[in-house]
């Protein structure tokens, strides 16, 4: 964590030298940050802190990253949040993307819930308008889900109503008394599900599969680390793109103007920079600069991945009429999802990953060069 924080400071220091800063969010940052009950915010909100509370009304998307997040007000956009403890007790009229140790939902979510955590609870007082996609150690679905539910977990208990199918990859599945699943139940497990006699379900299909779950690790260090890494990537990217809106305008345009120069620059830099840093460390006076370079180089690559993800979403938004009025945070989220899926594809995923590194590194260096050249 300390290395990541230092790297983040290095990136910000580099960017302050080449890009003018401006804020496009309602930014709230501090140990304890609260959107009070009487506040109405007609903008997207970015929050960082230890304890974050949304008690008022936000007519936009909310991005909240901290130790504890409480929502008792109204969010008329999407909620993207990562924290150790998350409680959603107020309505969200978009989709909830959440990652944390404990995630508790006891409200109306108009669209879908995407959650990854040790404990994910959709309480009996809640309603999810569309679907649930959840991963964790223990997942409880006690509320109402308008459409389907897909879960990967050690244990899944269902006591509420699911409007369509239930798909589960679990060690233990229990469908309790009073539960209603209006579509088929498809689950993979090494144990047969416990289904109460008065529970109502569609056809039940059990696919025997041995599920190995590591109980010795928590969510933060277990098999769902990829989800946390993705949420961290989103948080880093949102900060970066919010503080430096020039990047949102310049990088996608740079990709269009220099479609082959960027990956070529990235490829040459990927070879030349490490060699230069090794040669630099051989000189006594160059050791501090070499160490700084070894720290900054991977951070620069990481920064490039943010820019590539945003460029994918932005260029897609420019060519799809239905997406042309979407806000830039949503375009970044879409681009990050698409690039992540592409990299995870079997056999050819490495090609997308390598191309992303080349475009990102090459584009970041082009921006630095062009900025200094203009100056």
TORKOL-4160 file (C-alpha; in steps of 0.2 Angstrom, whole numbers, padded with zeros to 4 digits, m for minus):
375
<pt num="1" X="0000" Y="0000" Z="0000"/>
<pt num="2" X="0014" Y="0012" Z="0004"/>
<pt num="3" X="0022" Y="0009" Z="m0013"/>
<pt num="4" X="0006" Y="0012" Z="m0022"/>
<pt num="5" X="0004" Y="0028" Z="m0012"/>
<pt num="6" X="0021" Y="0034" Z="m0016"/>
<pt num="7" X="0019" Y="0029" Z="m0034"/>
<pt num="8" X="0003" Y="0039" Z="m0035"/>
<pt num="9" X="0012" Y="0054" Z="m0028"/>
<pt num="10" X="0025" Y="0052" Z="m0042"/>
<pt num="11" X="0012" Y="0052" Z="m0055"/>
<pt num="12" X="0003" Y="0067" Z="m0048"/>
<pt num="13" X="0020" Y="0076" Z="m0047"/>
<pt num="14" X="0024" Y="0072" Z="m0066"/>
<pt num="15" X="0007" Y="0077" Z="m0071"/>
<pt num="16" X="0007" Y="0094" Z="m0062"/>
<pt num="17" X="0023" Y="0098" Z="m0073"/>
<pt num="18" X="0014" Y="0094" Z="m0089"/>
<pt num="19" X="m0005" Y="0097" Z="m0088"/>
<pt num="20" X="m0015" Y="0111" Z="m0080"/>
<pt num="21" X="m0026" Y="0105" Z="m0066"/>
<pt num="22" X="m0045" Y="0108" Z="m0064"/>
<pt num="23" X="m0059" Y="0099" Z="m0055"/>
<pt num="24" X="m0074" Y="0093" Z="m0065"/>
<pt num="25" X="m0082" Y="0084" Z="m0049"/>
<pt num="26" X="m0089" Y="0090" Z="m0033"/>
<pt num="27" X="m0074" Y="0083" Z="m0024"/>
<pt num="28" X="m0076" Y="0079" Z="m0005"/>
<pt num="29" X="m0060" Y="0073" Z="0004"/>
<pt num="30" X="m0056" Y="0071" Z="0022"/>
<pt num="31" X="m0057" Y="0060" Z="0037"/>
<pt num="32" X="m0075" Y="0062" Z="0039"/>
<pt num="33" X="m0085" Y="0068" Z="0024"/>
<pt num="34" X="m0104" Y="0070" Z="0024"/>
<pt num="35" X="m0117" Y="0076" Z="0011"/>
<pt num="36" X="m0130" Y="0083" Z="0024"/>
<pt num="37" X="m0148" Y="0080" Z="0023"/>
<pt num="38" X="m0152" Y="0097" Z="0016"/>
<pt num="39" X="m0139" Y="0097" Z="0002"/>
<pt num="40" X="m0145" Y="0094" Z="m0016"/>
<pt num="41" X="m0130" Y="0091" Z="m0028"/>
<pt num="42" X="m0134" Y="0093" Z="m0047"/>
<pt num="43" X="m0117" Y="0085" Z="m0052"/>
<pt num="44" X="m0106" Y="0069" Z="m0050"/>
<pt num="45" X="m0098" Y="0067" Z="m0033"/>
<pt num="46" X="m0081" Y="0060" Z="m0029"/>
<pt num="47" X="m0078" Y="0056" Z="m0011"/>
<pt num="48" X="m0062" Y="0050" Z="m0001"/>
<pt num="49" X="m0060" Y="0048" Z="0017"/>
<pt num="50" X="m0062" Y="0036" Z="0032"/>
<pt num="51" X="m0080" Y="0038" Z="0036"/>
<pt num="52" X="m0091" Y="0044" Z="0021"/>
<pt num="53" X="m0110" Y="0048" Z="0023"/>
<pt num="54" X="m0122" Y="0052" Z="0009"/>
<pt num="55" X="m0138" Y="0059" Z="0018"/>
<pt num="56" X="m0144" Y="0072" Z="0005"/>
<pt num="57" X="m0149" Y="0070" Z="m0013"/>
<pt num="58" X="m0136" Y="0068" Z="m0027"/>
<pt num="59" X="m0143" Y="0071" Z="m0045"/>
<pt num="60" X="m0128" Y="0062" Z="m0053"/>
<pt num="61" X="m0116" Y="0048" Z="m0050"/>
<pt num="62" X="m0107" Y="0045" Z="m0033"/>
<pt num="63" X="m0090" Y="0038" Z="m0032"/>
<pt num="64" X="m0085" Y="0034" Z="m0014"/>
<pt num="65" X="m0069" Y="0026" Z="m0008"/>
<pt num="66" X="m0065" Y="0025" Z="0011"/>
<pt num="67" X="m0065" Y="0014" Z="0026"/>
<pt num="68" X="m0084" Y="0015" Z="0029"/>
<pt num="69" X="m0098" Y="0021" Z="0017"/>
<pt num="70" X="m0116" Y="0025" Z="0023"/>
<pt num="71" X="m0130" Y="0030" Z="0011"/>
<pt num="72" X="m0146" Y="0036" Z="0019"/>
<pt num="73" X="m0150" Y="0049" Z="0006"/>
<pt num="74" X="m0155" Y="0048" Z="m0012"/>
<pt num="75" X="m0143" Y="0045" Z="m0027"/>
<pt num="76" X="m0151" Y="0048" Z="m0044"/>
<pt num="77" X="m0137" Y="0041" Z="m0053"/>
<pt num="78" X="m0125" Y="0026" Z="m0051"/>
<pt num="79" X="m0115" Y="0022" Z="m0035"/>
<pt num="80" X="m0098" Y="0016" Z="m0037"/>
<pt num="81" X="m0090" Y="0012" Z="m0020"/>
<pt num="82" X="m0076" Y="0002" Z="m0012"/>
<pt num="83" X="m0074" Y="0002" Z="0007"/>
<pt num="84" X="m0072" Y="m0010" Z="0021"/>
<pt num="85" X="m0090" Y="m0008" Z="0027"/>
<pt num="86" X="m0104" Y="m0002" Z="0015"/>
<pt num="87" X="m0122" Y="0001" Z="0020"/>
<pt num="88" X="m0135" Y="0007" Z="0008"/>
<pt num="89" X="m0151" Y="0012" Z="0016"/>
<pt num="90" X="m0156" Y="0025" Z="0004"/>
<pt num="91" X="m0163" Y="0023" Z="m0014"/>
<pt num="92" X="m0151" Y="0022" Z="m0029"/>
<pt num="93" X="m0159" Y="0026" Z="m0045"/>
<pt num="94" X="m0145" Y="0018" Z="m0056"/>
<pt num="95" X="m0133" Y="0003" Z="m0053"/>
<pt num="96" X="m0123" Y="0000" Z="m0038"/>
<pt num="97" X="m0105" Y="m0006" Z="m0041"/>
<pt num="98" X="m0097" Y="m0011" Z="m0024"/>
<pt num="99" X="m0082" Y="m0020" Z="m0017"/>
<pt num="100" X="m0079" Y="m0022" Z="0002"/>
<pt num="101" X="m0078" Y="m0033" Z="0017"/>
<pt num="102" X="m0096" Y="m0031" Z="0022"/>
<pt num="103" X="m0109" Y="m0025" Z="0010"/>
<pt num="104" X="m0127" Y="m0022" Z="0017"/>
<pt num="105" X="m0141" Y="m0016" Z="0005"/>
<pt num="106" X="m0158" Y="m0012" Z="0013"/>
<pt num="107" X="m0166" Y="0000" Z="0000"/>
<pt num="108" X="m0172" Y="0001" Z="m0018"/>
<pt num="109" X="m0159" Y="0000" Z="m0032"/>
<pt num="110" X="m0168" Y="0004" Z="m0048"/>
<pt num="111" X="m0156" Y="m0005" Z="m0059"/>
<pt num="112" X="m0143" Y="m0019" Z="m0054"/>
<pt num="113" X="m0132" Y="m0023" Z="m0040"/>
<pt num="114" X="m0114" Y="m0029" Z="m0043"/>
<pt num="115" X="m0105" Y="m0033" Z="m0027"/>
<pt num="116" X="m0089" Y="m0042" Z="m0021"/>
<pt num="117" X="m0086" Y="m0044" Z="m0003"/>
<pt num="118" X="m0084" Y="m0057" Z="0011"/>
<pt num="119" X="m0102" Y="m0054" Z="0017"/>
<pt num="120" X="m0115" Y="m0048" Z="0004"/>
<pt num="121" X="m0132" Y="m0045" Z="0012"/>
<pt num="122" X="m0148" Y="m0040" Z="0002"/>
<pt num="123" X="m0160" Y="m0037" Z="0016"/>
<pt num="124" X="m0178" Y="m0042" Z="0016"/>
<pt num="125" X="m0183" Y="m0023" Z="0015"/>
<pt num="126" X="m0173" Y="m0021" Z="m0001"/>
<pt num="127" X="m0178" Y="m0022" Z="m0020"/>
<pt num="128" X="m0166" Y="m0023" Z="m0035"/>
<pt num="129" X="m0175" Y="m0018" Z="m0051"/>
<pt num="130" X="m0164" Y="m0028" Z="m0063"/>
<pt num="131" X="m0151" Y="m0041" Z="m0058"/>
<pt num="132" X="m0138" Y="m0046" Z="m0045"/>
<pt num="133" X="m0121" Y="m0051" Z="m0049"/>
<pt num="134" X="m0112" Y="m0055" Z="m0033"/>
<pt num="135" X="m0096" Y="m0064" Z="m0027"/>
<pt num="136" X="m0090" Y="m0067" Z="m0009"/>
<pt num="137" X="m0089" Y="m0079" Z="0005"/>
<pt num="138" X="m0107" Y="m0077" Z="0011"/>
<pt num="139" X="m0121" Y="m0070" Z="0001"/>
<pt num="140" X="m0139" Y="m0068" Z="0007"/>
<pt num="141" X="m0153" Y="m0063" Z="m0004"/>
<pt num="142" X="m0168" Y="m0059" Z="0007"/>
<pt num="143" X="m0175" Y="m0045" Z="m0004"/>
<pt num="144" X="m0184" Y="m0044" Z="m0021"/>
<pt num="145" X="m0174" Y="m0045" Z="m0037"/>
<pt num="146" X="m0184" Y="m0041" Z="m0053"/>
<pt num="147" X="m0173" Y="m0052" Z="m0064"/>
<pt num="148" X="m0160" Y="m0065" Z="m0063"/>
<pt num="149" X="m0147" Y="m0068" Z="m0049"/>
<pt num="150" X="m0129" Y="m0074" Z="m0052"/>
<pt num="151" X="m0118" Y="m0078" Z="m0037"/>
<pt num="152" X="m0101" Y="m0086" Z="m0034"/>
<pt num="153" X="m0098" Y="m0089" Z="m0016"/>
<pt num="154" X="m0094" Y="m0101" Z="m0002"/>
<pt num="155" X="m0112" Y="m0101" Z="0004"/>
<pt num="156" X="m0128" Y="m0093" Z="m0003"/>
<pt num="157" X="m0144" Y="m0092" Z="0006"/>
<pt num="158" X="m0160" Y="m0086" Z="m0003"/>
<pt num="159" X="m0176" Y="m0081" Z="0007"/>
<pt num="160" X="m0183" Y="m0068" Z="m0005"/>
<pt num="161" X="m0190" Y="m0067" Z="m0022"/>
<pt num="162" X="m0180" Y="m0069" Z="m0038"/>
<pt num="163" X="m0190" Y="m0063" Z="m0054"/>
<pt num="164" X="m0180" Y="m0075" Z="m0066"/>
<pt num="165" X="m0166" Y="m0087" Z="m0065"/>
<pt num="166" X="m0154" Y="m0091" Z="m0051"/>
<pt num="167" X="m0137" Y="m0096" Z="m0056"/>
<pt num="168" X="m0124" Y="m0101" Z="m0042"/>
<pt num="169" X="m0107" Y="m0108" Z="m0041"/>
<pt num="170" X="m0106" Y="m0112" Z="m0022"/>
<pt num="171" X="m0101" Y="m0124" Z="m0009"/>
<pt num="172" X="m0117" Y="m0122" Z="0000"/>
<pt num="173" X="m0134" Y="m0117" Z="m0007"/>
<pt num="174" X="m0150" Y="m0115" Z="0004"/>
<pt num="175" X="m0167" Y="m0109" Z="m0002"/>
<pt num="176" X="m0176" Y="m0105" Z="0013"/>
<pt num="177" X="m0195" Y="m0106" Z="0018"/>
<pt num="178" X="m0205" Y="m0093" Z="0009"/>
<pt num="179" X="m0192" Y="m0090" Z="m0005"/>
<pt num="180" X="m0199" Y="m0088" Z="m0023"/>
<pt num="181" X="m0188" Y="m0091" Z="m0038"/>
<pt num="182" X="m0199" Y="m0089" Z="m0054"/>
<pt num="183" X="m0186" Y="m0095" Z="m0066"/>
<pt num="184" X="m0174" Y="m0111" Z="m0066"/>
<pt num="185" X="m0161" Y="m0114" Z="m0053"/>
<pt num="186" X="m0144" Y="m0119" Z="m0060"/>
<pt num="187" X="m0130" Y="m0122" Z="m0048"/>
<pt num="188" X="m0113" Y="m0130" Z="m0047"/>
<pt num="189" X="m0108" Y="m0138" Z="m0031"/>
<pt num="190" X="m0101" Y="m0153" Z="m0023"/>
<pt num="191" X="m0116" Y="m0154" Z="m0011"/>
<pt num="192" X="m0135" Y="m0155" Z="m0015"/>
<pt num="193" X="m0144" Y="m0139" Z="m0011"/>
<pt num="194" X="m0156" Y="m0138" Z="0004"/>
<pt num="195" X="m0173" Y="m0132" Z="m0003"/>
<pt num="196" X="m0187" Y="m0129" Z="0010"/>
<pt num="197" X="m0203" Y="m0139" Z="0006"/>
<pt num="198" X="m0213" Y="m0123" Z="0004"/>
<pt num="199" X="m0201" Y="m0114" Z="m0007"/>
<pt num="200" X="m0206" Y="m0110" Z="m0025"/>
<pt num="201" X="m0194" Y="m0113" Z="m0038"/>
<pt num="202" X="m0193" Y="m0117" Z="m0057"/>
<pt num="203" X="m0183" Y="m0132" Z="m0063"/>
<pt num="204" X="m0168" Y="m0136" Z="m0052"/>
<pt num="205" X="m0152" Y="m0142" Z="m0062"/>
<pt num="206" X="m0138" Y="m0148" Z="m0051"/>
<pt num="207" X="m0121" Y="m0148" Z="m0059"/>
<pt num="208" X="m0109" Y="m0158" Z="m0048"/>
<pt num="209" X="m0092" Y="m0149" Z="m0046"/>
<pt num="210" X="m0080" Y="m0149" Z="m0032"/>
<pt num="211" X="m0079" Y="m0132" Z="m0025"/>
<pt num="212" X="m0063" Y="m0127" Z="m0016"/>
<pt num="213" X="m0064" Y="m0112" Z="m0005"/>
<pt num="214" X="m0050" Y="m0105" Z="0005"/>
<pt num="215" X="m0057" Y="m0101" Z="0022"/>
<pt num="216" X="m0040" Y="m0095" Z="0029"/>
<pt num="217" X="m0040" Y="m0079" Z="0019"/>
<pt num="218" X="m0052" Y="m0064" Z="0019"/>
<pt num="219" X="m0060" Y="m0055" Z="0005"/>
<pt num="220" X="m0045" Y="m0043" Z="0004"/>
<pt num="221" X="m0032" Y="m0056" Z="0001"/>
<pt num="222" X="m0042" Y="m0071" Z="m0006"/>
<pt num="223" X="m0047" Y="m0076" Z="m0023"/>
<pt num="224" X="m0058" Y="m0060" Z="m0026"/>
<pt num="225" X="m0042" Y="m0049" Z="m0026"/>
<pt num="226" X="m0045" Y="m0046" Z="m0045"/>
<pt num="227" X="m0061" Y="m0037" Z="m0040"/>
<pt num="228" X="m0052" Y="m0026" Z="m0028"/>
<pt num="229" X="m0039" Y="m0022" Z="m0040"/>
<pt num="230" X="m0052" Y="m0017" Z="m0053"/>
<pt num="231" X="m0061" Y="m0006" Z="m0041"/>
<pt num="232" X="m0044" Y="0002" Z="m0036"/>
<pt num="233" X="m0040" Y="0005" Z="m0054"/>
<pt num="234" X="m0057" Y="0014" Z="m0056"/>
<pt num="235" X="m0053" Y="0024" Z="m0041"/>
<pt num="236" X="m0036" Y="0029" Z="m0047"/>
<pt num="237" X="m0043" Y="0033" Z="m0065"/>
<pt num="238" X="m0057" Y="0043" Z="m0058"/>
<pt num="239" X="m0046" Y="0054" Z="m0048"/>
<pt num="240" X="m0033" Y="0056" Z="m0062"/>
<pt num="241" X="m0046" Y="0061" Z="m0075"/>
<pt num="242" X="m0056" Y="0072" Z="m0063"/>
<pt num="243" X="m0041" Y="0082" Z="m0058"/>
<pt num="244" X="m0034" Y="0083" Z="m0076"/>
<pt num="245" X="m0048" Y="0085" Z="m0088"/>
<pt num="246" X="m0035" Y="0090" Z="m0102"/>
<pt num="247" X="m0031" Y="0071" Z="m0103"/>
<pt num="248" X="m0049" Y="0067" Z="m0107"/>
<pt num="249" X="m0048" Y="0078" Z="m0122"/>
<pt num="250" X="m0031" Y="0075" Z="m0128"/>
<pt num="251" X="m0027" Y="0056" Z="m0126"/>
<pt num="252" X="m0042" Y="0049" Z="m0137"/>
<pt num="253" X="m0038" Y="0062" Z="m0150"/>
<pt num="254" X="m0020" Y="0057" Z="m0150"/>
<pt num="255" X="m0025" Y="0039" Z="m0153"/>
<pt num="256" X="m0034" Y="0044" Z="m0168"/>
<pt num="257" X="m0020" Y="0055" Z="m0175"/>
<pt num="258" X="m0006" Y="0043" Z="m0171"/>
<pt num="259" X="m0013" Y="0026" Z="m0172"/>
<pt num="260" X="0004" Y="0018" Z="m0176"/>
<pt num="261" X="0016" Y="0030" Z="m0168"/>
<pt num="262" X="0010" Y="0027" Z="m0151"/>
<pt num="263" X="0013" Y="0008" Z="m0150"/>
<pt num="264" X="0030" Y="0010" Z="m0159"/>
<pt num="265" X="0035" Y="0023" Z="m0146"/>
<pt num="266" X="0028" Y="0012" Z="m0132"/>
<pt num="267" X="0038" Y="m0003" Z="m0138"/>
<pt num="268" X="0055" Y="0007" Z="m0140"/>
<pt num="269" X="0052" Y="0014" Z="m0123"/>
<pt num="270" X="0048" Y="m0003" Z="m0115"/>
<pt num="271" X="0066" Y="m0008" Z="m0120"/>
<pt num="272" X="0076" Y="0008" Z="m0119"/>
<pt num="273" X="0070" Y="0015" Z="m0102"/>
<pt num="274" X="0075" Y="m0001" Z="m0092"/>
<pt num="275" X="0092" Y="m0001" Z="m0101"/>
<pt num="276" X="0095" Y="0017" Z="m0097"/>
<pt num="277" X="0090" Y="0015" Z="m0079"/>
<pt num="278" X="0102" Y="0000" Z="m0077"/>
<pt num="279" X="0116" Y="0010" Z="m0085"/>
<pt num="280" X="0112" Y="0025" Z="m0074"/>
<pt num="281" X="0113" Y="0015" Z="m0058"/>
<pt num="282" X="0131" Y="0010" Z="m0063"/>
<pt num="283" X="0136" Y="0028" Z="m0059"/>
<pt num="284" X="0137" Y="0034" Z="m0041"/>
<pt num="285" X="0128" Y="0051" Z="m0045"/>
<pt num="286" X="0115" Y="0042" Z="m0055"/>
<pt num="287" X="0109" Y="0030" Z="m0042"/>
<pt num="288" X="0095" Y="0041" Z="m0034"/>
<pt num="289" X="0089" Y="0046" Z="m0052"/>
<pt num="290" X="0089" Y="0027" Z="m0057"/>
<pt num="291" X="0079" Y="0022" Z="m0041"/>
<pt num="292" X="0066" Y="0036" Z="m0044"/>
<pt num="293" X="0065" Y="0030" Z="m0062"/>
<pt num="294" X="0062" Y="0012" Z="m0057"/>
<pt num="295" X="0048" Y="0018" Z="m0046"/>
<pt num="296" X="0040" Y="0030" Z="m0059"/>
<pt num="297" X="0041" Y="0018" Z="m0074"/>
<pt num="298" X="0028" Y="0005" Z="m0068"/>
<pt num="299" X="0017" Y="0019" Z="m0062"/>
<pt num="300" X="0018" Y="0027" Z="m0079"/>
<pt num="301" X="0013" Y="0011" Z="m0087"/>
<pt num="302" X="m0002" Y="0010" Z="m0075"/>
<pt num="303" X="m0007" Y="0028" Z="m0079"/>
<pt num="304" X="m0006" Y="0023" Z="m0097"/>
<pt num="305" X="m0019" Y="0009" Z="m0094"/>
<pt num="306" X="m0031" Y="0022" Z="m0087"/>
<pt num="307" X="m0029" Y="0033" Z="m0102"/>
<pt num="308" X="m0032" Y="0018" Z="m0114"/>
<pt num="309" X="m0047" Y="0012" Z="m0104"/>
<pt num="310" X="m0055" Y="0030" Z="m0105"/>
<pt num="311" X="m0050" Y="0031" Z="m0124"/>
<pt num="312" X="m0059" Y="0015" Z="m0128"/>
<pt num="313" X="m0075" Y="0021" Z="m0119"/>
<pt num="314" X="m0074" Y="0038" Z="m0126"/>
<pt num="315" X="m0071" Y="0033" Z="m0144"/>
<pt num="316" X="m0085" Y="0020" Z="m0142"/>
<pt num="317" X="m0096" Y="0034" Z="m0136"/>
<pt num="318" X="m0092" Y="0045" Z="m0151"/>
<pt num="319" X="m0097" Y="0031" Z="m0163"/>
<pt num="320" X="m0113" Y="0024" Z="m0154"/>
<pt num="321" X="m0127" Y="0037" Z="m0155"/>
<pt num="322" X="m0135" Y="0031" Z="m0139"/>
<pt num="323" X="m0119" Y="0034" Z="m0129"/>
<pt num="324" X="m0115" Y="0051" Z="m0136"/>
<pt num="325" X="m0122" Y="0061" Z="m0121"/>
<pt num="326" X="m0116" Y="0049" Z="m0108"/>
<pt num="327" X="m0105" Y="0056" Z="m0094"/>
<pt num="328" X="m0086" Y="0053" Z="m0095"/>
<pt num="329" X="m0085" Y="0043" Z="m0079"/>
<pt num="330" X="m0098" Y="0031" Z="m0086"/>
<pt num="331" X="m0088" Y="0030" Z="m0102"/>
<pt num="332" X="m0072" Y="0026" Z="m0092"/>
<pt num="333" X="m0081" Y="0013" Z="m0083"/>
<pt num="334" X="m0087" Y="0005" Z="m0099"/>
<pt num="335" X="m0069" Y="0006" Z="m0107"/>
<pt num="336" X="m0061" Y="m0002" Z="m0091"/>
<pt num="337" X="m0074" Y="m0016" Z="m0091"/>
<pt num="338" X="m0071" Y="m0019" Z="m0110"/>
<pt num="339" X="m0052" Y="m0019" Z="m0109"/>
<pt num="340" X="m0052" Y="m0030" Z="m0093"/>
<pt num="341" X="m0063" Y="m0043" Z="m0102"/>
<pt num="342" X="m0052" Y="m0042" Z="m0117"/>
<pt num="343" X="m0036" Y="m0045" Z="m0107"/>
<pt num="344" X="m0044" Y="m0060" Z="m0099"/>
<pt num="345" X="m0049" Y="m0069" Z="m0115"/>
<pt num="346" X="m0040" Y="m0086" Z="m0117"/>
<pt num="347" X="m0026" Y="m0088" Z="m0130"/>
<pt num="348" X="m0027" Y="m0070" Z="m0137"/>
<pt num="349" X="m0029" Y="m0060" Z="m0121"/>
<pt num="350" X="m0010" Y="m0057" Z="m0120"/>
<pt num="351" X="m0011" Y="m0048" Z="m0137"/>
<pt num="352" X="m0024" Y="m0036" Z="m0130"/>
<pt num="353" X="m0014" Y="m0033" Z="m0114"/>
<pt num="354" X="0002" Y="m0030" Z="m0123"/>
<pt num="355" X="m0006" Y="m0018" Z="m0136"/>
<pt num="356" X="m0014" Y="m0009" Z="m0121"/>
<pt num="357" X="0003" Y="m0007" Z="m0113"/>
<pt num="358" X="0011" Y="m0001" Z="m0129"/>
<pt num="359" X="m0003" Y="0012" Z="m0133"/>
<pt num="360" X="m0003" Y="0018" Z="m0115"/>
<pt num="361" X="0015" Y="0020" Z="m0112"/>
<pt num="362" X="0018" Y="0028" Z="m0129"/>
<pt num="363" X="0003" Y="0039" Z="m0127"/>
<pt num="364" X="0009" Y="0045" Z="m0110"/>
<pt num="365" X="0026" Y="0049" Z="m0116"/>
<pt num="366" X="0019" Y="0058" Z="m0132"/>
<pt num="367" X="0008" Y="0069" Z="m0120"/>
<pt num="368" X="0024" Y="0073" Z="m0110"/>
<pt num="369" X="0034" Y="0077" Z="m0125"/>
<pt num="370" X="0021" Y="0088" Z="m0134"/>
<pt num="371" X="0017" Y="0098" Z="m0118"/>
<pt num="372" X="0035" Y="0102" Z="m0115"/>
<pt num="373" X="0038" Y="0105" Z="m0134"/>
<pt num="374" X="0024" Y="0118" Z="m0134"/>
<pt num="375" X="0030" Y="0126" Z="m0118"/>
